[in-house]
């Protein structure tokens, strides 16, 4: 009976509360979408995720999001900060913000500007710590973002976690979703984003590059093949900031020839030709 109680608690805590409320504080919103209970059964996956940029999805992109708020909205569009405007960024960087109140969304926008522009290092660090509570976690990828199938299956169900196998769990409901193993799944955020107003936000073109430069030339591997399955990279999803994956993605062809120049006297000289070979599934560099 004690084991059953633990399972019930996991279901209650781990279930994304999503559309059932509007949250007024970052702590309440983060708690509703917390993935902390996931590590009880998926410790290695959770630890990998913690070291990934997904776990820092606002913090590691502060500069760009700050520019959207301070320059794009305020200077170019001359629009006040609003939840609808902020979701143009947060639909990918922190999708759970859709369930925040208007006041909380404005607070998050203020923290983003503070985390970049504030001169006081203590206040800047405090803002970053608050923002780090919101990220792309297990709930986001294995529930919220499975909506690429909404026209066929009606979208993700509350409290259900979707994976490639659909293996059963005593802690929560599960369903199989082949889409989570496709490049299209990643392309929702790592590509051109289209918000509800139909505008096209071109802050990331990686998926388009994958389709045009890689798939269009006969490539068959997915994002997951290189960034998860290869070398057991798992849920770290390493990118160009890790030397190992850069070595896999870029080949080096170097040819050096020793010669002598004679501009008045003999000087030992070398002619060096360096060629970079793209072995990745997209353009390099790419956003």
Buried (B, 14 or more C-beta within 10 A) or exposed (E): EEEEEEEEEBBEBBBBBBEEEBBEBBEBBBBBBBBEBBBEBBEEBBEBBBBBBBBBBBBBBBEEBBBBBBEBBBEEEEEEBEBBBBBBBBBBBBBBBBBBBEEBBBBBBEBBBBBBEBEEEEEBEBBBEBBBBBBBBBBBBBBBBBBBBEEEBEEBEEBBBBBEEEEEBEBBBBBEBEBBBBBBBBBBBBBBBEBEEEEEBEBBBBBBBBBEBBBEEEBEBBBBEBBBEBEEBBBBBBBEEEEEBBEBBBEEEEEEEEEEEEEEEEEEEEEEEEEEEEEBBBBBEBE
